[in-house]
Amino acid sequence: MSASAVATGPGSVDELAAGLREVGYLPGESTALVSYLATRLGKPVLVEGPAGVGKTELAKALSAFLGRGLVRLQCYEGLDEAKALYEWNYRKQLLRIQSEAPGTGWQDVQEDIFGEEFLLARPLMTAITSTEPVVLLIDEIDKTDQEFEAMLLEVLSDFQITIPELGRIEAATRPVVLLTSNNTRELTEALKRRCLYLWLDYPTLEHELQIVSLHAPELSQTVAKKLVELIGMVRDLDLKKPPSIAESIDWARTLLLLGADDIDAETFRQTMSVIVKHRTDLDVVAERVGVKLTGLGG
């Protein structure tokens, strides 16, 4: 992407869609449109959908296309402000206090140890204070609690944070922000109001065939077509973990390495663990899909 495009963002939805394809991400129409609006309007995007449909990969692709660094906050249960925003380097502060001459007043020490050199920036603060524009990925926001969401609102509303000892810190640049959610809990309306919304689902057979062909171009179209059809059959089963798009690509590359010119029952049995990652799921898939392949003669 040119320097001027990096500064201003893509000029159209088509330009952004083409740019994402160049870095290996094939967006649907809604994905391209919402991503374009995010770069032009400066609003965060909430990307929801089942695990493994390319939510995180979208942030990585935008980072590559826009020429911006990627700052990632991986959310988890119990994540608090200190791990997301900033915390004080207590060990360094203690050493500074111990180095003071005897009789030094607390006021003099306090003003010193609460300077920026004693601050440990975490992902949110890193994105806010970066002098170069970044893509900020807040991954799996649904794993946090509503208190964390409330803290996040200041960052997403005004792109600023308040540190009691230092005051307000405003964004040096405007990050492109993506929040992903596997929809395991309902997010607050206050958070949703501040975001553009994108729902990503498993791709159609035709779209997934294009994705597989992009990442494994040496695989014959006949085998690739059979692969995505089988993936679709597997996802239709009641599994603990349906195969992701990334696992479809891994399977395609596995078949290439093995020199497979078809996916018969034996090839499917040997390579099934590439796309199925739970013991009980293996049994279900072998019984429902593997047996069907056997009945068809491979």
N, C-alpha and C positions, 0 to 999 in steps of 0.2 A: 504494500500500500504506500502511496506517495506521502511525502512529509506534509503537504497541504491537506491531504485526506485525513491523515492522523490527527491534525489539529482541529479540523472542522467536523470530522465524522463522514460517513458515506453520504453521497449525494442523493441516493434513491434506494428504494427497497430492492430493486433488481441488482444494484451495485453491491449491496450488502450480501444478498443471496449468492451472487457469483463469488464474492470474496470468501464466504464461508465454505463454498464448494472447493475453492482453491486450497484451503487448509485441511480438507478432508472431512468436512461436516456437510451433510446434505439436508438443508432445512426444508420443512414444509412451508406453505404460504403464510400461515399464521405465525410461525416461528420467525420467518424473515421480517414480517411486518412489525411484530412486537419488538424484536431486537433493534430494528431501524428506529422505531419511536423512542426506545430507551436511549439510544445514542444522541438523538436530536432534542428530546424533551428533558433529558437529565433525570428521568424518574426511574426508581428501582423497578425490577421485574420479579414478580413472584411466579416461579415455575413449579407447577404441581404435576404429579403423575406417578404411576407405579415405578418401583426401583428398576433401573436398567434400561430406561428409554432414551437416555442421552441428555439429561438435565445438566449434570456436571460438565459433560463434554461440550455443551453449548457455551459455557463460560470460558472453557479453555480455547475453544475455536474463536470466540470473540476477541480474546486476549491476543491470539496469534494474528488474526486479521487486522485488528486495530493497531497492532504494534505496541500494545501496553503490557506492562508487567501484570501478573496475576497474583492477587493477595487472597488467600483462602482461610476462612474461619470454619473449621469443622465442628459442628455443633454436637453436643451430647447431653445426656441427662445430668443436671447439676452444674452445667456451665454457668459461670458467674462473671460479673463485670471485670474482675481482676484478670481473668484469662482471656477475655474478649477485647477489652479496651486498653488497660495499662495497669501496672503495679509498681510500687517503689522497690528499688534495689536495697532491701534492708541490710544486707551484709555490707554493702558499700557505704551506706549511711552510718552504720555502727563503726566501721573503720575510720570514717571521717570524724566522728565524735571523739573517738579514742585518741586521735592525733591532735586534738585541740590542747592548747596550753592550759594548765591548771588555773581555775578561777574565771575561765571564759563564761560569759552569761549564756543562758539557754536561748535568748532571743537572737544572739549573733549566730549560734550554731543552727538554729531552726531555719533562719533565712538562707543559710548555705546549703543544708542537706535536702531541702525541698526545691532544688533547681532541676533543670531539664537533664543534667548529666546523671542524675540519680533515678531517672525514669526509665522503666522498661516498657517499650511500646509493644502492644499486642496487635493482632490483625486489624481491628477496627481503627485504632489510632494510627497504625502504619499507613492505612489507605487514606485517612483524612490528611495526614501531614506530609504525604509524599509530594515532592516537588514535580515529579513526572506523573501524568495521569495514569491510573491503573484500572483494571477490572477487579472489583471486589466480589468474591463468591462467598456467600453465607450459606453453607451447605447443610441440608437437613435441619432447617429451622424448627420443624415440628417436633424435634427431640428435646427442645428446651421448654421452659415453663412460661407462663404469662408475665411473670416479673421480668424475665429477660427481654421479652418482647417490648415491655414498657420502656426499658432502658434503651432499646434499639430505636425507639420512635424519635428521640432527639437527633440521633445520627442521621436517620433517613429523612427527617423533616427539613432540617437546616444544614445538614452536613457539618455539624460542629459537636464538640464535646466540652463539658465543663469539668475542670479539675479544681477542687476547692483551694488547694495550695497555690495554684498558678493562674486560675481564672479560665476564661473561655478560649478555646482553641478552634479556629475556623479552618475549613478545608483550604489547603493551598491550591488544589486542583479538584475538579469534579470527577469522582470515579463513576464508571458504569457499574451498577450494582445488580447482581442476580441473587435472589434467595430461592433455594430449592426446598421442596417438601414432598415426602412420600405419602402425604395425606393421612398420616396415622392419627392425627388429632386436628380439630378445627382451630384454625388460627383466628386471632381477634380481628374484629371489624376495623379497629383503628389501624392495625398494620396493613390490612388489605386496601384500605382507602388510599394509602400512600404509594401503592404499587400499581403498575400495569400487571395484567394477568395473562399467563400462558399455561394452557393445559397440554401436556405431552403424553401421548399414549403409545402403545406399541404400533409400529408402522404397518401400513398395508403390505401385502405380499410384493406388490410392484415396487414400492418405495424401499423395502428391505432388500430386494434383489439389487436395486441400484447401489445401496450402501455396501453390500457384500462385494459387488463387482468393482466398486471403487477401491476397496481395501485388499481385495484378492483378485486382481484383473486376470491372472493367469488361469484361474479356475474356469472350466468350460461353463457356458451358459446353461447347458443341460443339467450339470451337477449343481450349479448354483441355484437354479430354479427348484430342483428337488429338495435342496437344503432348506430354503426358506419355507417351502410347503410343509416339510417335516417340523421345522421350528414352530410354525403356526399350529400344527396338530398337538405338539407338546405343550404349548402355552394354553391350549383349550382345556387341558386336564387340570384337575384340582391338585395343584402342587404347592409345597411350601415355598419354593422359589422358582418361578418360571424363568427360562433362559433370557438373558439380556441381549441387547443388540451387540454389545462387545463380545459376548460368548458366541453369537452367530458368526462374527468375524473370526474369532479364534478357531471355530470349527472348520470354517472355510480354509484357513491357513493350515490346519492339521491335515485336512484331506489332500491339500497340495503337497505337503511334505511326505505323505504316504503314497503319493502317486495314484490316488483313487480316481477311476474314471466313471464311477457310479457309487451310489449309496445303497448297497444291498443290505440284507439282514445282518450279515456277519460284520460288515464295515460299521454299521450302525451300533452293533453291540460293542465293538472294540473301542469306539470313539465317543460313546454316549456320555462318559464322565466329563467331557469337555463342556457340555451344555447343561448337565444335571448334577447338582452339588449336594443333594441330601440322600441318605441311604434309602429312606422310604420312597422318595421320588424316583430313584433308580428302578425300584421294583415296579412302580406304577407305569413308568414309561416303557420299560421292557415288555410288560404284559400288554399294554394297549397299543403302542406304536411298533415295537419290535415284532410282535406276533403278526401284526397287519402286514409288515414288510415281508415276513416269511410266507404268509399266505399269498402274496402277490408274486412270489418267486424272486424277491429282491427288487 
